[in-house]
């Protein structure tokens, strides 16, 4: 288990006191309403006999509870951190700014506290996120035919070598490796959960990942080898299609993706990814349950590895797989996104079936 919970009496006392020390560590399911809440929820407190306590949001969902609309337990935890909110807003307002620790201090914030908060919520520091955002701002001119020097200046890099080094670290390949008129083409897709990189050919989508996913450079190198170096910037029809479908999904209008997919993988990983697409939006499964559904009950660990190797986020819904104990477990795009996606999809499940 992730955290040793005290007994129910202590948890109920913490609920009455709205004890912030349990935020993110314990949740209460209210049997009379069917919702689950943070212990800090401002809503009227339920009677003791109507309370069931859980350690994870996944356990609440598995028990049939839906998220409270007052305390939003599935919302990214970062939204409740004022320092994180201020810095993210500043980054949105000026994505090309070159941030330093003294800039964070100038806002009256403690750099070490900010560093811990961003690492906890996003798996990277604020300065790392700012550098990535600045790099992405510059790289965005390349799919439009811009020169590398234009991208460098747009990203506010004084040194061509520094820009190329940062670019290579971010995408796994230097700008010179991306060619014109390529067989595979990469472009950005903006979503409300952050920018994604899509790679497609004329017929199918090969990759769709959140831009800061740590596995992205290795995945792009694999595609580069697969295409024998014919990888460039731009887009084909499958990227346009997935952009439209992703917008509809993020707006809560449709969870049905029709874009043709062609992820690289072994026959077994392909089988796992097909099984993931059989999980309805709004539902979750454990790794063991996926293995059993495939007729391979002994392959739980292999299923978990294949789940983590999924190169097409959301469309192949690896976010719908949770731990056997109900814990949300890891997610390449960040646990906060996994929380948001599961909550978003519960809206599809609660609505009319035609969208699912």
C-alpha positions as CSV (number, residue, x, y, z in Angstrom):
1,X,0.0,0.0,0.0
2,X,1.1,3.6,-0.6
3,X,0.4,4.9,2.9
4,X,-0.5,3.3,6.2
5,X,-3.9,4.8,7.1
6,X,-5.0,5.2,10.7
7,X,-8.3,3.7,11.8
8,X,-11.6,4.9,10.5
9,X,-12.3,6.9,13.7
10,X,-9.2,8.9,13.2
11,X,-10.0,9.4,9.5
12,X,-13.5,10.6,10.3
13,X,-12.0,13.1,12.9
14,X,-9.6,14.3,10.1
15,X,-12.6,14.7,7.8
16,X,-14.5,16.8,10.3
17,X,-11.4,18.9,10.9
18,X,-10.7,19.2,7.1
19,X,-7.1,18.1,7.9
20,X,-4.9,19.0,4.9
21,X,-2.3,16.6,6.1
22,X,-4.3,13.8,4.5
23,X,-4.9,15.5,1.2
24,X,-3.8,13.1,-1.6
25,X,-3.3,10.3,1.0
26,X,-6.8,9.4,2.0
27,X,-10.3,9.8,0.4
28,X,-13.8,9.3,1.7
29,X,-16.6,7.6,-0.2
30,X,-20.1,8.7,0.9
31,X,-22.5,5.9,0.5
32,X,-25.6,8.1,0.7
33,X,-24.6,10.2,-2.3
34,X,-22.2,7.9,-4.2
35,X,-19.4,10.4,-4.4
36,X,-15.9,10.4,-3.1
37,X,-14.1,13.4,-1.7
38,X,-10.9,14.8,-0.3
39,X,-10.9,15.0,3.5
40,X,-10.7,18.7,3.1
41,X,-13.9,19.0,1.1
42,X,-15.9,22.1,2.0
43,X,-19.3,20.3,1.5
44,X,-21.5,19.5,4.5
45,X,-20.0,16.6,6.4
46,X,-21.7,13.2,6.1
47,X,-22.7,11.0,9.0
48,X,-20.1,8.5,10.2
49,X,-22.1,5.5,9.1
50,X,-22.2,6.8,5.5
51,X,-18.4,7.0,5.2
52,X,-16.0,4.5,3.7
53,X,-12.3,5.5,3.6
54,X,-9.9,4.7,0.8
55,X,-6.2,5.2,0.3
56,X,-6.3,5.8,-3.5
57,X,-8.6,7.4,-6.0
58,X,-8.4,4.3,-8.0
59,X,-9.9,2.3,-5.1
60,X,-12.8,4.8,-4.9
61,X,-13.5,4.4,-8.6
62,X,-13.3,0.6,-8.4
63,X,-15.8,0.8,-5.5
64,X,-18.3,2.6,-7.7
65,X,-17.9,6.2,-6.3
66,X,-17.8,9.2,-8.6
67,X,-15.7,12.3,-8.0
68,X,-17.2,15.2,-5.9
69,X,-17.9,18.4,-7.9
70,X,-17.1,20.5,-4.8
71,X,-13.5,19.4,-4.0
72,X,-12.6,17.9,-7.4
73,X,-10.5,15.1,-6.0
74,X,-9.4,13.9,-9.5
75,X,-8.2,17.4,-10.5
76,X,-4.5,17.8,-10.9
77,X,-3.0,18.4,-7.4
78,X,-0.9,21.1,-8.9
79,X,-4.0,23.3,-9.3
80,X,-4.2,23.6,-5.5
81,X,-0.6,24.9,-5.2
82,X,-0.6,28.7,-5.5
83,X,3.1,28.9,-6.4
84,X,2.8,26.3,-9.1
85,X,-0.3,28.1,-10.5
86,X,1.5,31.5,-10.6
87,X,4.6,30.1,-12.4
88,X,2.5,28.1,-14.9
89,X,0.5,31.3,-15.7
90,X,3.7,33.2,-16.2
91,X,5.0,30.5,-18.5
92,X,1.9,30.6,-20.6
93,X,2.1,34.4,-20.9
94,X,5.7,34.4,-22.1
95,X,6.8,30.9,-23.3
96,X,10.0,32.2,-24.9
97,X,11.3,33.7,-21.6
98,X,14.7,32.5,-20.3
99,X,14.0,31.7,-16.7
100,X,16.6,31.7,-13.9
101,X,16.3,30.9,-10.2
102,X,16.6,34.6,-9.4
103,X,13.5,35.2,-11.5
104,X,11.6,32.8,-9.2
105,X,13.0,34.5,-6.1
106,X,11.9,37.9,-7.5
107,X,8.3,36.6,-7.4
108,X,8.7,36.1,-3.7
109,X,9.0,32.3,-4.1
110,X,11.5,29.9,-2.6
111,X,13.4,28.1,-5.4
112,X,13.9,24.9,-3.4
113,X,10.2,24.7,-2.5
114,X,9.2,25.3,-6.1
115,X,11.7,22.7,-7.3
116,X,10.2,20.1,-5.0
117,X,6.6,21.0,-5.9
118,X,7.2,20.8,-9.7
119,X,9.1,17.5,-9.3
120,X,6.3,16.1,-7.3
121,X,3.5,17.2,-9.7
122,X,5.3,17.0,-13.1
123,X,8.4,14.9,-12.7
124,X,10.6,17.9,-13.6
125,X,11.6,21.2,-12.1
126,X,10.1,24.5,-13.2
127,X,13.4,25.6,-14.9
128,X,13.4,22.3,-16.9
129,X,9.8,22.9,-17.9
130,X,10.6,26.5,-18.9
131,X,13.6,25.3,-21.0
132,X,11.4,22.7,-22.7
133,X,8.7,25.2,-23.4
134,X,11.2,27.7,-24.8
135,X,12.7,25.0,-27.0
136,X,9.2,23.9,-28.2
137,X,8.4,27.5,-29.1
138,X,11.4,27.7,-31.3
139,X,11.0,24.2,-32.8
140,X,7.4,25.1,-33.8
141,X,8.8,27.1,-36.8
142,X,10.5,24.1,-38.3
143,X,7.3,22.3,-39.6
144,X,6.5,25.5,-41.4
145,X,9.7,25.3,-43.4
146,X,11.7,27.6,-41.1
147,X,15.5,27.4,-40.9
148,X,17.3,26.0,-37.9
149,X,18.7,29.5,-37.2
150,X,15.1,30.9,-37.1
151,X,14.1,28.2,-34.6
152,X,17.2,29.0,-32.5
153,X,16.4,32.7,-32.4
154,X,12.7,32.1,-31.7
155,X,13.7,29.9,-28.7
156,X,16.1,32.7,-27.5
157,X,19.2,30.5,-27.7
158,X,22.3,32.7,-28.3
159,X,24.5,29.7,-29.3
160,X,23.6,27.4,-32.3
161,X,25.5,24.6,-30.5
162,X,23.4,25.0,-27.3
163,X,20.2,25.0,-29.3
164,X,21.2,21.9,-31.2
165,X,22.3,20.1,-28.0
166,X,19.0,21.0,-26.3
167,X,17.0,20.0,-29.3
168,X,18.8,16.6,-29.5
169,X,18.2,16.0,-25.7
170,X,14.5,16.9,-26.1
171,X,13.7,14.9,-29.2
172,X,16.6,12.5,-29.3
173,X,17.8,13.8,-32.7
174,X,19.5,17.0,-33.8
175,X,17.6,19.3,-36.2
176,X,19.8,18.3,-39.1
177,X,18.4,14.7,-38.9
178,X,15.0,15.9,-39.8
179,X,14.6,16.0,-43.6
180,X,12.2,17.6,-46.1
181,X,9.7,15.5,-48.0
182,X,10.1,12.7,-45.4
183,X,8.2,9.5,-45.2
184,X,7.3,10.1,-41.6
185,X,6.5,13.6,-40.4
186,X,6.3,15.1,-36.9
187,X,4.2,18.0,-35.7
188,X,2.7,19.5,-32.6
189,X,-0.8,19.2,-31.4
190,X,-2.0,21.5,-28.6
191,X,-4.4,20.1,-26.0
192,X,-5.7,21.3,-22.7
193,X,-3.6,18.7,-21.0
194,X,-0.4,20.1,-22.7
195,X,1.3,19.8,-26.1
196,X,1.6,16.5,-27.8
197,X,3.9,15.3,-30.6
198,X,2.3,13.4,-33.5
199,X,4.2,11.4,-36.1
200,X,2.4,9.9,-39.1
201,X,2.9,8.8,-42.6
202,X,0.4,9.2,-45.4
203,X,-1.7,6.4,-44.1
204,X,-1.5,6.0,-40.3
205,X,-0.4,7.5,-37.0
206,X,2.8,6.0,-35.6
207,X,3.3,8.1,-32.4
208,X,1.3,10.4,-30.2
209,X,3.0,11.5,-27.0
210,X,3.0,14.3,-24.5
211,X,6.0,16.5,-25.3
212,X,7.8,16.0,-22.0
213,X,7.5,12.2,-21.8
214,X,10.9,10.8,-20.9
215,X,10.6,8.0,-23.4
216,X,10.0,10.3,-26.4
217,X,13.6,10.6,-27.6
218,X,14.1,6.9,-27.7
219,X,10.7,6.4,-29.5
220,X,11.7,9.0,-32.1
221,X,15.1,7.3,-32.6
222,X,13.2,4.0,-33.2
223,X,11.0,5.6,-35.8
224,X,14.0,7.3,-37.4
225,X,15.6,3.8,-37.8
226,X,12.3,2.3,-39.0
227,X,12.0,5.0,-41.7
228,X,15.7,4.6,-42.7
229,X,16.3,8.3,-41.8
230,X,13.2,9.6,-43.7
231,X,11.8,11.6,-40.7
232,X,10.9,15.2,-41.0
233,X,8.7,18.0,-39.8
234,X,5.2,18.6,-41.1
235,X,2.0,16.5,-41.2
236,X,-0.1,14.1,-43.2
237,X,-3.8,13.5,-43.1
238,X,-3.7,11.2,-40.1
239,X,-2.2,14.0,-38.0
240,X,-5.0,16.3,-39.0
241,X,-7.6,13.7,-38.2
242,X,-6.2,12.9,-34.8
243,X,-6.0,16.6,-34.0
244,X,-9.7,16.9,-34.7
245,X,-10.6,13.8,-32.8
246,X,-8.4,14.8,-29.8
247,X,-10.1,18.2,-29.7
248,X,-13.5,16.5,-29.6
249,X,-12.3,14.2,-26.8
250,X,-10.8,17.0,-24.7
251,X,-14.1,19.0,-25.1
252,X,-16.0,16.0,-23.8
253,X,-17.9,15.5,-27.1
254,X,-16.6,12.1,-28.3
255,X,-14.3,9.3,-27.1
256,X,-14.3,7.4,-30.3
257,X,-11.0,7.6,-32.2
258,X,-11.1,6.4,-35.8
259,X,-7.6,7.5,-36.9
260,X,-5.7,4.5,-38.3
261,X,-2.8,3.5,-36.0
262,X,0.5,1.8,-36.8
263,X,2.6,1.7,-33.6
264,X,5.9,-0.1,-33.7
265,X,5.9,-3.2,-31.4
266,X,6.3,-6.9,-31.1
267,X,3.3,-9.2,-31.7
268,X,2.7,-9.5,-28.0
269,X,2.8,-5.7,-27.3
270,X,0.4,-5.2,-30.3
271,X,-1.9,-7.7,-28.7
272,X,-1.8,-5.9,-25.4
273,X,-2.5,-2.5,-27.0
274,X,-5.5,-4.0,-28.8
275,X,-6.8,-5.3,-25.5
276,X,-6.4,-1.8,-24.0
277,X,-8.6,-0.3,-26.7
278,X,-11.3,-2.8,-25.6
279,X,-11.6,-1.1,-22.2
280,X,-14.6,1.3,-22.4
281,X,-14.1,5.0,-21.6
282,X,-14.9,5.6,-18.0
283,X,-13.8,2.2,-16.8
284,X,-10.5,0.9,-15.4
285,X,-8.8,-2.5,-15.3
286,X,-5.9,-3.9,-13.4
287,X,-2.9,-5.3,-15.2
288,X,-4.0,-8.8,-14.1
289,X,-7.5,-8.3,-15.5
290,X,-6.1,-7.2,-18.8
291,X,-3.9,-10.4,-18.9
292,X,-6.9,-12.6,-18.1
293,X,-9.0,-10.9,-20.8
294,X,-6.2,-11.8,-23.2
295,X,-6.3,-15.4,-22.1
296,X,-2.8,-15.0,-20.6
297,X,-3.3,-14.8,-16.8
298,X,0.3,-15.6,-16.2
299,X,1.5,-12.6,-18.2
300,X,0.7,-9.8,-15.8
301,X,4.2,-8.4,-15.6
302,X,4.6,-8.6,-19.4
303,X,1.3,-6.8,-19.8
304,X,2.5,-4.0,-17.5
305,X,5.7,-3.6,-19.5
306,X,3.8,-3.4,-22.8
307,X,1.4,-0.9,-21.2
308,X,4.4,1.3,-20.3
309,X,5.8,1.0,-23.8
310,X,2.7,2.3,-25.5
311,X,3.7,5.0,-28.0
312,X,0.2,6.4,-28.7
313,X,-1.2,8.1,-25.7
314,X,-4.9,8.3,-24.9
315,X,-6.0,6.7,-28.2
316,X,-4.4,3.4,-26.9
317,X,-5.7,4.0,-23.4
318,X,-2.9,2.8,-21.1
319,X,-4.2,5.4,-18.6
320,X,-7.2,3.1,-17.9
321,X,-5.0,0.5,-16.3
322,X,-4.4,0.7,-12.5
323,X,-2.7,-1.3,-9.9
324,X,-4.4,-4.4,-8.3
325,X,-4.7,-2.4,-5.1
326,X,-6.6,0.4,-6.8
327,X,-3.6,2.7,-6.9
328,X,-3.3,4.8,-10.1
329,X,0.3,3.7,-10.5
330,X,2.7,5.5,-12.9
331,X,1.9,7.1,-16.2
332,X,4.4,8.4,-18.8
333,X,2.5,11.6,-19.3
334,X,2.4,12.3,-15.5
335,X,0.1,11.0,-12.9
336,X,-1.8,14.2,-12.8
337,X,-2.8,13.6,-16.4
338,X,-3.9,10.1,-15.6
339,X,-6.1,11.5,-12.9
340,X,-7.6,14.1,-15.3
341,X,-8.2,11.5,-18.1
342,X,-10.0,9.1,-15.9
343,X,-12.2,11.8,-14.5
344,X,-12.8,13.2,-18.0
345,X,-13.9,9.7,-19.2
346,X,-16.2,9.2,-16.4
347,X,-18.2,12.0,-17.9
348,X,-18.5,10.1,-21.1
349,X,-19.6,7.0,-19.2
350,X,-22.3,8.9,-17.3
351,X,-23.6,10.6,-20.4
352,X,-25.4,9.0,-23.4
353,X,-23.8,5.9,-24.7
354,X,-23.5,7.2,-28.2
355,X,-20.3,9.0,-27.4
356,X,-18.4,6.1,-25.9
